[in-house]
Amino acid sequence: MRLWGMRKVLGRLLLLAALAAFSIPARVYAQDAVTLQDAYRMALENNEAIKIAGEGVSQAKTNLDKATSRILPNLTAEGGYTKYSEAKTSGALAVQPDESSRADLKVTQPLYTGGREWATRRQAKILIEKSREGLEGAKENIIKATAGAYFGVLKAGKDVEIKRAALKRAVERKNVAQARFKVGELTRSAVLRAEADEAGAEAELTRSESGLIDAKNRLKRVLGADREISVIEPEPQSPMTEGVESLVLKALASRSDYRQSESDEKAASEGITFARGGFLPSLRIEGLYSHKDQSPKTTFFVENSTSATVVLTYPLFEGGLRKAELSEARSKLRESELRRLGLKRDIEVDVRDSFNNVQSARAVIDSYRKQASFAEENYKMVFEQFKFGLATTVDVTDADATLISAQRSYANSLYDLELAVLDLKYSTGTLFEETIGERK
């Protein structure tokens, strides 16, 4: 009895250890579950596209520093050493030393260049703003891609649930068919049809599970995650209540690509100013301090000297280069204006399409819900009839196919509405602000 009690206690300890071991993966899995907001933040922190756009901002700032350097004074130092073959004299005059050295310090300050340097600097400032808009546009693109991948996982997971339930129903139909075959109510072909349906349901479930793995891999790629993750069903989004005309105006004021096109137009206008500067004179001042040393010193040797020079340059003829540059700059301005106009029209169409997609996605949900409910009731009724020989195998298989299609359509319609709302926010340029809760 004492030995039996020890075995009983040991068995309980082993059971508790096993339960603890099985509880660890469950807690890890819960930690790896991410919400949609978590997914947004992970993607914004880890995705390479955001970092590349950030480097574009850094490069634009560097270009501004380069443009500013052309306006500031330029200071250069130069030194030289010369060794002659021999010292030479002419009578009592020393005309060539044995060796000499020199050190020059030169400062150059442009005073007027036809406005070209200042136009270049203004262009650089405009391009900084454009690169910042590009960074915000990259953020919105990543948020949209993240939402698509996230809801893709949800869709794939729902499809697995539907296919798993379909397999369960196929097994039930096969069991009923086999039971009715044993009592002589069905032919062997009906049983084979039920077994074939079961095998097909297994194949569909396997394909859906593979699709779920692929969807999770795509989400991991967008998020930059290197571990297994699971998703959580998000709360439905609040619909946008503005009218389509108001949304179009909001898009023109908020979309980063449209603001980038406006920056392009401003930069092209500065390009014309730069090209016109080529027809104007330029003025600069140069200062020079020179220190020399000779051994032996020549007769007219000057050790230190300081000079200032004002240089005026006026271009007379360069083969038509300036005229071609001005024509090119004007053409680029016209091109940027046309691009902005085309983008404005595309944005209007994009917003209207997205708005209509939201309306249609919301309108079909109720129909799909009814369809799924009716298909489920129909399957239950046909399956009960099949049990008692009032329906054929074909009838119950058709009812099951209708149920699967209705369930998938209803599930997809719910996620399609969420994606349509996100797409409308993307079209109006408010996706970042609406999803992250921060202004760009």
Order of alpha helices (4+ residues) and beta strands (2+ residues): alpha-beta-alpha-alpha-beta-beta-beta-beta-alpha-alpha-beta-alpha-alpha-beta-beta-alpha-alpha-alpha
